[in-house]
Amino acid sequence: MNIYKNTNKVLPAFEREGLPIVCIQGLGFVGAAMAVAVSSAVDGYGNPKYNVIGLDLPNERGKKIVDEINSGVFPFESTDSKLLEYFQKSVSMKNLFATTNPEAISLASTVIVDINLDLVWEDGTPDVNLNGFITGIQTIAEYISPNSLVIVETTVPPGTCERVVAPEIAAIVEKRGLPDDSVLIAHSYERVMPGSDYLDSIINYWRVYSGYTEEAAERCMKFLSDIISTEKYPLTRLSSTTASETAKVLENSYRAVNIAFMEEWSRFAEETGINMFEIVDAIRKRPTHSNIRQPGFGVGGYCLTKDPLFAKVGAEKLFGKRINFPFSERAVEINNRMPLAVITRLENVFGNNLSGKKVLLLGVSYRQDVGDTRNTPSEVLLTELNRRCVEVTCHDPLVEYWQEMDTEVRHDMPDLEDFDIAILAVPHTEYRNLDFTKLPSGKNFAILDANNVLTDEQVEQIRAIGNELLFIGRGN
């Protein structure tokens, strides 16, 4: 790809000139995949519809991501072969470039906001620190060209586009001497799901959107129709950006509450010797109950751990209303404690003192076949095991270094004979293919399946040898 220097900073000059340029602000797990989705959109002749610039901060992490993308390396571990294939196609078509230079915004007709927005706690009260997000919006306003569209994909407290994004952009646009309506604002929340369907969760999935104005909604609809298979997955337009923002936090709150609801039934199954997983499978055959959740190890990742609290924050922070959300708040509390059920199960076998036990923790990412450790439930378990002076070895096929816990993670499978306990925390494909026929019989060794990882064949292998086998969500 040819490049030119602009004010001593590198900006792209794409091979196919004249294509609209889309700038993706924030190249995390969502933004990086979104960059691939947009750059992969082609016309009927197989030619790209857009040139894409990914923009990230000029810090160590941002520079690393930018360098990897520009070197033809997708910046995150992924098991989605389709995503990696499409990324390489964009590299070969030379319509995808990454930079830390915010002047790239001035080249774009569409800017997509994918800035990480975290929940913080102050004196036991949830809050959202909008400072970094607002800085990002201000940067857009400083560089954006007139008649451009800004689409906020970031999950935000309801009311953010109306009461934060629009006023911030308007104030800076006015200082620049541009008309008030020179920047269009829309909201269309992401439903990105890292894993085997990483890319399809963007281009082959239903999408909700809304515009701050009628013109913004129309422009957003046309853009989304270019990258999403809308003939099969039609778009849904809502009446306001606040409604669209609410839809995202409500759908994730529903899921989080559903998961928390199953936690008490897990304990019932374990104590009565029944298998809650087969019960749930039977219930799911009823169409009205097909979305019932199942027992599990815990809730992690970027969405379900925080989104249920965003409505409460938005109500108070943006609307000045104190509204209680007892189900959502309780669900987050229950889900955060879910991994501790593993401790109780182990203590029932080894007594109340686990000190000195050697544990192999199989899986530290927050979900199967993903290398993302943000808010992983394994962090809660490891912290508690460390507090109890348990010697823990961590293994994960997709994680080399666990940054949040400052812990090295093994990729090679250790010899199970070296441990007292193996905890299957994440249903990675690799773990479902483990051969347990070589386990030593008679050894005081326990396997705890905390997340319905083991196949029926693996269960029979372990039982045939006679080792202790425990479950979360089902009794023995």
Backbone torsions as a table, in degrees:
resi	resn	phi	psi	omega
1	MET	NA	130.0	176.0
2	ASN	-74.4	147.8	177.4
3	ILE	-135.3	158.2	173.3
4	TYR	-130.6	160.5	-179.0
5	LYS	-98.9	131.5	-179.9
6	ASN	-126.8	118.8	-176.8
7	THR	47.1	45.6	176.2
8	ASN	66.5	15.2	176.9
9	LYS	-125.0	148.0	-174.7
10	VAL	-85.8	127.1	173.0
11	LEU	-128.7	155.3	-172.9
12	PRO	-82.0	151.2	165.3
13	ALA	-124.4	101.6	-171.0
14	PHE	-71.1	154.3	179.6
15	GLU	-64.1	-40.3	179.3
16	ARG	-95.1	96.8	-179.1
17	GLU	-77.9	154.6	176.7
18	GLY	93.7	-10.8	177.0
19	LEU	-77.1	145.7	173.9
20	PRO	-59.8	143.5	-179.8
21	ILE	-104.6	132.2	175.7
22	VAL	-111.9	129.4	177.0
23	CYS	-106.7	124.2	177.2
24	ILE	-99.6	112.1	-178.6
25	GLN	-92.0	107.8	-177.0
26	GLY	106.4	110.0	-174.4
27	LEU	-111.4	47.0	173.4
28	GLY	-81.2	-155.7	-177.6
29	PHE	-60.7	-31.5	178.5
30	VAL	-83.8	-53.3	-175.0
31	GLY	-61.4	-40.4	-179.7
32	ALA	-63.1	-43.4	178.7
33	ALA	-69.3	-36.7	177.8
34	MET	-63.9	-37.4	177.8
35	ALA	-61.1	-39.7	177.7
36	VAL	-67.6	-42.8	-178.8
37	ALA	-60.6	-45.5	-177.4
38	VAL	-70.3	-43.3	-178.8
39	SER	-69.3	-17.8	-179.5
40	SER	-89.7	-9.3	179.6
41	ALA	-67.4	125.9	-176.5
42	VAL	-129.1	159.4	177.0
43	ASP	-86.1	-172.2	-176.9
44	GLY	-65.6	-14.0	179.2
45	TYR	-101.7	5.4	179.6
46	GLY	82.2	12.4	178.5
47	ASN	-92.4	142.4	-178.1
48	PRO	-63.6	143.8	178.5
49	LYS	-86.1	-25.6	-174.4
50	TYR	-137.1	150.4	160.6
51	ASN	-95.0	140.5	-172.4
52	VAL	-125.3	132.5	173.5
53	ILE	-117.7	120.6	172.8
54	GLY	-89.9	132.1	-176.5
55	LEU	-120.2	129.3	175.8
56	ASP	-136.2	172.8	-177.4
57	LEU	-70.9	152.1	-179.7
58	PRO	-83.4	39.3	174.9
59	ASN	-98.8	-177.8	-175.2
60	GLU	-59.7	-45.0	-178.9
61	ARG	-65.8	-46.1	-178.8
62	GLY	-62.2	-42.1	179.4
63	LYS	-65.0	-37.3	179.3
64	LYS	-63.7	-45.4	179.6
65	ILE	-63.1	-44.6	-179.9
66	VAL	-61.8	-45.1	-179.8
67	ASP	-62.6	-39.9	-179.4
68	GLU	-66.4	-44.9	179.4
69	ILE	-61.4	-45.2	-179.1
70	ASN	-70.1	-15.8	176.5
71	SER	-95.6	4.0	178.6
72	GLY	82.1	25.3	179.7
73	VAL	-119.9	121.5	175.8
74	PHE	-65.9	132.6	-166.7
75	PRO	-76.9	-1.1	-179.5
76	PHE	-132.4	146.6	173.9
77	GLU	-61.0	134.1	-179.5
78	SER	-147.2	141.0	174.6
79	THR	-97.0	5.0	-179.1
80	ASP	-89.2	100.7	-178.7
81	SER	-64.1	-31.1	179.5
82	LYS	-65.6	-44.0	178.3
83	LEU	-59.8	-47.1	-178.3
84	LEU	-65.9	-36.9	177.8
85	GLU	-65.1	-46.0	-179.3
86	TYR	-67.4	-34.6	176.6
87	PHE	-61.8	-45.8	179.4
88	GLN	-64.8	-34.1	175.8
89	LYS	-63.5	-41.6	178.4
90	SER	-65.0	-38.1	177.0
91	VAL	-61.8	-44.1	-178.4
92	SER	-70.1	-33.2	177.1
93	MET	-78.0	-11.9	176.8
94	LYS	56.5	43.9	175.1
95	ASN	-118.8	17.0	177.2
96	LEU	-130.7	126.5	-176.7
97	PHE	-141.7	152.2	178.4
98	ALA	-128.4	150.7	-177.8
99	THR	-156.0	164.2	171.0
100	THR	-108.2	7.5	-177.8
101	ASN	-89.1	112.9	-177.3
102	PRO	-67.2	-13.5	176.8
103	GLU	-62.8	-17.1	176.7
104	ALA	-57.7	-28.1	-179.8
105	ILE	-59.1	-35.1	-176.6
106	SER	-66.3	-19.8	-179.6
107	LEU	-85.3	-13.0	-169.2
108	ALA	-95.0	144.7	170.6
109	SER	-92.9	-17.6	176.3
110	THR	-135.9	131.9	176.5
111	VAL	-120.3	126.8	-179.7
112	ILE	-108.8	125.6	-175.6
113	VAL	-95.2	115.0	177.5
114	ASP	-128.3	54.0	-178.2
115	ILE	-87.1	133.5	177.8
116	ASN	-63.0	132.9	-179.0
117	LEU	-131.8	112.3	-172.2
118	ASP	-102.4	153.8	172.6
119	LEU	-85.1	137.2	176.5
120	VAL	-124.5	158.0	-179.9
121	TRP	-118.0	130.1	177.4
122	GLU	-127.3	111.4	-178.3
123	ASP	54.4	41.9	176.8
124	GLY	79.3	6.5	-179.1
125	THR	-112.6	131.4	-179.5
126	PRO	-72.2	143.6	176.9
127	ASP	-148.6	164.4	176.8
128	VAL	-121.9	122.5	178.8
129	ASN	-82.9	106.2	-175.6
130	LEU	-89.4	0.4	-172.1
131	ASN	-57.9	-50.6	-179.4
132	GLY	-63.9	-38.9	178.7
133	PHE	-63.8	-45.6	-180.0
134	ILE	-63.3	-39.8	177.1
135	THR	-59.2	-42.3	178.0
136	GLY	-62.2	-42.7	178.2
137	ILE	-64.8	-41.6	177.9
138	GLN	-62.5	-38.0	177.8
139	THR	-62.6	-41.9	176.8
140	ILE	-59.2	-47.7	-176.9
141	ALA	-62.7	-31.7	-178.5
142	GLU	-71.8	-29.3	-172.9
143	TYR	-112.9	-18.1	-169.8
144	ILE	-65.4	145.5	178.6
145	SER	-85.6	152.1	179.3
146	PRO	-58.5	149.8	178.1
147	ASN	65.8	26.9	176.0
148	SER	-97.5	160.0	-177.9
149	LEU	-109.8	132.6	173.2
150	VAL	-110.5	120.9	177.0
151	ILE	-110.8	117.9	177.7
152	VAL	-88.3	115.5	175.8
153	GLU	-99.3	-22.3	-179.1
154	THR	-54.8	136.9	172.4
155	THR	-72.0	120.1	-173.7
156	VAL	-129.4	159.6	172.2
157	PRO	-59.7	136.8	-179.9
158	PRO	-54.4	131.8	-178.2
159	GLY	105.9	-6.3	-173.9
160	THR	-66.0	-44.7	-179.3
161	CYS	-62.5	-44.3	-176.8
162	GLU	-70.9	-39.9	-169.7
163	ARG	-107.8	-6.6	177.8
164	VAL	-125.2	-58.3	-174.4
165	VAL	-62.7	-52.6	-176.7
166	ALA	-61.2	-48.5	179.1
167	PRO	-63.8	-39.5	179.9
168	GLU	-63.0	-44.6	179.6
169	ILE	-66.7	-43.1	-178.1
170	ALA	-60.8	-40.6	-177.6
171	ALA	-63.9	-42.8	-177.9
172	ILE	-76.1	-37.7	178.0
173	VAL	-61.8	-39.2	178.5
174	GLU	-63.3	-41.8	178.7
175	LYS	-64.1	-29.7	178.8
176	ARG	-79.3	-4.3	178.6
177	GLY	78.4	21.0	179.8
178	LEU	-97.3	157.1	178.5
179	PRO	-62.2	153.0	-178.0
180	ASP	-59.1	-35.0	-175.4
181	ASP	-97.4	22.3	-176.0
182	SER	-78.0	-14.2	177.5
183	VAL	-121.7	126.4	179.4
184	LEU	-95.0	140.0	-175.8
185	ILE	-124.3	131.2	177.5
186	ALA	-137.9	162.6	175.5
187	HIS	-128.4	130.5	174.6
188	SER	-148.4	102.5	-170.7
189	TYR	-74.9	147.3	-179.8
190	GLU	-78.8	150.5	171.9
191	ARG	-126.2	35.0	-174.9
192	VAL	-64.6	132.4	180.0
193	MET	-126.2	94.9	177.0
194	PRO	-55.7	145.7	-176.6
195	GLY	138.8	-154.0	-175.3
196	SER	-70.4	-19.9	179.6
197	ASP	-114.8	33.1	-176.2
198	TYR	-51.2	-57.5	-177.1
199	LEU	-71.2	-40.2	-179.1
200	ASP	-63.8	-24.5	177.4
201	SER	-68.5	-9.4	173.7
202	ILE	-103.9	-55.6	-169.6
203	ILE	-88.1	-18.6	179.1
204	ASN	-126.2	61.4	-178.5
205	TYR	-158.7	155.6	-179.3
206	TRP	-67.7	147.5	-176.7
207	ARG	-136.0	139.6	176.9
208	VAL	-108.3	144.1	178.9
209	TYR	-152.6	164.5	172.2
210	SER	-160.1	156.5	178.4
211	GLY	-114.7	148.9	175.1
212	TYR	-67.4	-28.3	173.0
213	THR	-131.5	168.5	178.6
214	GLU	-61.5	-41.9	-179.8
215	GLU	-64.1	-40.4	179.2
216	ALA	-63.4	-40.2	179.4
217	ALA	-64.1	-41.8	179.8
218	GLU	-64.5	-44.0	179.5
219	ARG	-64.4	-40.4	179.5
220	CYS	-63.9	-43.1	179.5
221	MET	-60.6	-44.6	-179.1
222	LYS	-65.1	-40.1	179.9
223	PHE	-66.4	-48.7	-179.4
224	LEU	-60.9	-34.5	179.3
225	SER	-66.3	-21.4	178.2
226	ASP	-77.1	-25.0	-173.9
227	ILE	-114.8	-12.8	-177.3
228	ILE	-113.7	143.6	178.6
229	SER	-76.2	75.1	-171.4
230	THR	-71.3	-17.8	177.3
231	GLU	-66.8	-28.9	178.1
232	LYS	-102.5	-30.1	-178.7
233	TYR	-125.3	79.3	-174.4
234	PRO	-64.4	150.2	178.8
235	LEU	-76.4	152.7	174.9
236	THR	-121.1	119.1	178.9
237	ARG	-96.3	132.2	175.4
238	LEU	-104.7	166.7	-168.6
239	SER	-76.6	-18.1	-178.7
240	SER	-155.4	160.7	177.0
241	THR	-64.5	-33.7	177.8
242	THR	-64.4	-37.0	176.6
243	ALA	-64.9	-42.5	178.7
244	SER	-64.0	-42.6	178.0
245	GLU	-62.3	-39.6	179.6
246	THR	-67.4	-37.6	-179.9
247	ALA	-57.5	-42.1	-178.8
248	LYS	-64.0	-49.4	-175.8
249	VAL	-72.4	-27.9	178.1
250	LEU	-71.2	-43.6	-178.2
251	GLU	-66.1	-34.9	176.9
252	ASN	-75.4	-31.7	175.9
253	SER	-66.1	-41.2	177.5
254	TYR	-57.6	-46.1	-178.9
255	ARG	-65.4	-42.0	-179.1
256	ALA	-64.6	-40.7	178.7
257	VAL	-66.5	-40.0	178.8
258	ASN	-60.5	-42.9	179.0
259	ILE	-64.9	-45.1	-179.5
260	ALA	-62.3	-36.1	178.6
261	PHE	-58.9	-37.3	-177.4
262	MET	-74.0	-15.8	-175.9
263	GLU	-61.7	-44.0	-178.8
264	GLU	-68.2	-31.8	177.6
265	TRP	-71.8	-26.3	175.2
266	SER	-62.7	-45.2	179.6
267	ARG	-63.4	-38.4	178.5
268	PHE	-61.3	-45.0	-179.1
269	ALA	-63.2	-42.2	-178.3
270	GLU	-64.5	-38.5	-176.6
271	GLU	-78.7	-25.9	-176.5
272	THR	-102.0	-3.3	175.3
273	GLY	79.7	22.4	178.3
274	ILE	-106.9	166.3	-176.8
275	ASN	-105.6	104.7	-176.9
276	MET	-69.2	-22.7	-179.7
277	PHE	-68.6	-41.9	178.5
278	GLU	-70.5	-30.4	177.1
279	ILE	-66.7	-45.7	178.9
280	VAL	-62.0	-41.5	178.5
281	ASP	-60.1	-37.9	179.0
282	ALA	-68.0	-41.3	-179.3
283	ILE	-66.5	-36.3	-176.8
284	ARG	-64.7	-17.3	178.2
285	LYS	-68.5	-19.8	174.7
286	ARG	-80.8	119.0	-172.9
287	PRO	-54.3	-36.8	-178.6
288	THR	-70.4	-12.3	-177.5
289	HIS	-123.0	20.0	-174.2
290	SER	-67.1	-17.9	-175.8
291	ASN	-101.1	12.7	178.3
292	ILE	-63.3	136.8	-178.8
293	ARG	-79.8	174.0	179.5
294	GLN	-124.5	165.8	176.7
295	PRO	-58.1	155.8	-179.4
296	GLY	-162.6	-177.8	-177.1
297	PHE	-82.0	-28.8	-178.5
298	GLY	158.1	176.4	-178.7
299	VAL	-111.3	131.3	179.2
300	GLY	-139.6	-166.8	178.3
301	GLY	88.6	-169.7	-169.8
302	TYR	-89.8	-19.4	-169.2
303	CYS	-104.7	-62.7	-170.8
304	LEU	-67.0	-19.9	-178.9
305	THR	-78.5	-16.2	-175.7
306	LYS	-132.0	-33.0	-173.3
307	ASP	-56.8	-35.0	179.6
308	PRO	-61.2	-14.3	-179.0
309	LEU	-101.6	-3.5	-175.9
310	PHE	-70.2	-33.3	180.0
311	ALA	-65.5	-41.5	177.8
312	LYS	-61.0	-44.1	179.6
313	VAL	-64.3	-46.1	-179.0
314	GLY	-63.1	-40.2	-179.4
315	ALA	-59.0	-44.1	-176.9
316	GLU	-82.3	-43.9	-172.7
317	LYS	-74.5	-36.9	-173.1
318	LEU	-106.9	-25.0	-178.6
319	PHE	-115.4	-6.2	-180.0
320	GLY	67.2	28.0	-178.3
321	LYS	-114.6	132.1	175.6
322	ARG	-95.6	106.1	-177.8
323	ILE	-125.5	131.5	179.3
324	ASN	-87.9	142.6	176.5
325	PHE	-127.3	70.9	-171.4
326	PRO	-61.8	-38.6	-179.8
327	PHE	-65.7	-46.6	-178.5
328	SER	-64.3	-44.3	-179.0
329	GLU	-65.1	-42.9	-179.8
330	ARG	-66.5	-36.4	179.4
331	ALA	-62.3	-44.8	178.4
332	VAL	-61.1	-41.9	179.7
333	GLU	-62.7	-46.5	-179.7
334	ILE	-64.6	-46.0	-178.1
335	ASN	-63.3	-34.7	178.2
336	ASN	-65.6	-26.5	-178.1
337	ARG	-93.6	-8.0	-174.3
338	MET	-52.8	-42.8	-177.4
339	PRO	-62.2	-21.3	-178.3
340	LEU	-70.0	-15.3	175.5
341	ALA	-61.4	-26.7	177.0
342	VAL	-61.9	-40.7	-180.0
343	ILE	-60.6	-45.4	-179.2
344	THR	-61.4	-42.7	179.8
345	ARG	-63.3	-40.6	-179.2
346	LEU	-69.3	-38.5	-179.8
347	GLU	-66.2	-28.9	177.1
348	ASN	-65.1	-24.3	-179.3
349	VAL	-97.3	-44.4	-173.2
350	PHE	-101.5	5.4	-176.5
351	GLY	86.3	178.1	-174.6
352	ASN	-78.8	-1.0	-178.1
353	ASN	-116.9	105.1	178.2
354	LEU	-96.5	1.2	-177.1
355	SER	-56.5	132.3	177.7
356	GLY	87.9	-9.8	178.4
357	LYS	-69.2	147.5	177.0
358	LYS	-102.0	119.3	-174.2
359	VAL	-118.0	135.3	171.8
360	LEU	-104.6	113.9	179.4
361	LEU	-94.8	111.2	-176.3
362	LEU	-97.1	97.2	179.3
363	GLY	113.2	117.1	177.8
364	VAL	-123.9	-6.3	175.9
365	SER	-77.3	169.7	-174.9
366	TYR	-83.5	-14.7	177.0
367	ARG	-155.3	168.9	-173.5
368	GLN	-65.8	142.4	174.4
369	ASP	56.3	33.7	177.5
370	VAL	-134.6	140.9	-180.0
371	GLY	-98.6	29.4	-175.7
372	ASP	-102.2	122.0	-177.8
373	THR	-105.2	10.7	-179.4
374	ARG	-64.4	123.9	177.2
375	ASN	55.3	30.1	-179.6
376	THR	-65.4	139.4	176.6
377	PRO	-63.2	-20.2	176.8
378	SER	-62.7	-25.8	178.2
379	GLU	-66.0	-41.2	178.1
380	VAL	-62.5	-44.2	-178.4
381	LEU	-67.0	-46.0	-178.4
382	LEU	-62.8	-40.0	178.3
383	THR	-59.5	-43.5	-178.8
384	GLU	-70.8	-39.1	177.8
385	LEU	-65.0	-40.3	176.6
386	ASN	-62.3	-39.9	179.7
387	ARG	-63.3	-29.2	-179.4
388	ARG	-93.6	13.0	175.8
389	CYS	61.5	37.9	174.6
390	VAL	-91.2	137.9	179.1
391	GLU	-87.0	111.8	-172.4
392	VAL	-114.2	131.1	170.4
393	THR	-110.5	129.0	-176.7
394	CYS	-102.2	138.4	177.9
395	HIS	-133.9	138.9	173.6
396	ASP	-160.3	128.9	-177.6
397	PRO	-69.8	-14.5	-174.9
398	LEU	-117.2	1.2	-178.4
399	VAL	-125.0	123.8	178.6
400	GLU	-92.9	-38.3	-178.5
401	TYR	-140.7	127.8	-178.1
402	TRP	-90.7	94.9	-171.0
403	GLN	-62.3	-45.0	-176.0
404	GLU	-62.4	-30.1	-178.8
405	MET	-105.9	2.8	-179.9
406	ASP	49.8	51.8	-172.4
407	THR	-131.7	133.9	173.1
408	GLU	-73.5	142.9	-178.1
409	VAL	-122.0	128.7	-178.4
410	ARG	-77.0	143.4	173.3
411	HIS	-101.0	-31.5	177.9
412	ASP	-80.5	144.0	-177.4
413	MET	-80.4	117.8	178.8
414	PRO	-67.3	165.8	175.0
415	ASP	-75.3	120.0	-177.5
416	LEU	-62.3	-20.3	179.0
417	GLU	-64.8	-17.4	-177.4
418	ASP	-84.7	2.5	-174.4
419	PHE	-127.5	159.9	173.9
420	ASP	-92.5	-30.5	-173.8
421	ILE	-142.7	138.7	169.6
422	ALA	-119.3	126.9	-179.8
423	ILE	-111.1	117.0	176.3
424	LEU	-89.0	102.4	-172.8
425	ALA	-99.0	-27.5	-174.9
426	VAL	-131.4	129.1	-177.0
427	PRO	-79.7	54.0	173.8
428	HIS	-59.3	148.6	179.4
429	THR	-56.4	-38.5	-179.2
430	GLU	-58.4	-38.3	-178.2
431	TYR	-72.3	-31.0	178.2
432	ARG	-72.8	-9.9	179.0
433	ASN	-108.1	6.1	179.7
434	LEU	-66.8	141.2	177.5
435	ASP	-98.4	115.0	-177.8
436	PHE	-99.6	7.3	-178.0
437	THR	-69.2	-17.6	-177.4
438	LYS	-96.4	9.0	175.9
439	LEU	-63.7	137.6	177.6
440	PRO	-69.2	133.5	179.6
441	SER	-82.9	150.1	176.0
442	GLY	81.4	-6.5	179.9
443	LYS	-77.9	143.7	178.4
444	ASN	-75.7	77.4	-172.6
445	PHE	-134.5	133.9	-178.1
446	ALA	-120.9	141.9	172.5
447	ILE	-114.7	126.8	178.1
448	LEU	-115.4	115.8	176.9
449	ASP	-89.5	102.5	-173.7
450	ALA	-92.1	-4.0	-172.1
451	ASN	-148.5	33.7	179.3
452	ASN	53.4	45.7	-176.0
453	VAL	-81.5	-45.6	-171.1
454	LEU	-69.2	140.0	172.3
455	THR	-79.7	166.2	177.6
456	ASP	-59.3	-38.1	179.4
457	GLU	-64.0	-41.5	178.9
458	GLN	-66.0	-39.5	177.7
459	VAL	-59.6	-43.7	179.7
460	GLU	-66.6	-36.0	177.2
461	GLN	-60.5	-46.7	-177.6
462	ILE	-67.6	-42.7	-179.1
463	ARG	-67.0	-34.5	180.0
464	ALA	-64.0	-33.8	179.8
465	ILE	-78.6	-28.1	175.6
466	GLY	100.4	11.9	177.9
467	ASN	-76.3	156.6	177.7
468	GLU	-66.6	129.2	-179.9
469	LEU	-128.3	121.9	-177.4
470	LEU	-121.1	158.6	-179.1
471	PHE	-137.8	154.7	163.2
472	ILE	-100.7	125.2	178.9
473	GLY	94.4	0.1	175.0
474	ARG	-154.4	147.3	179.4
475	GLY	-89.9	175.1	-178.7
476	ASN	-90.8	NA	NA
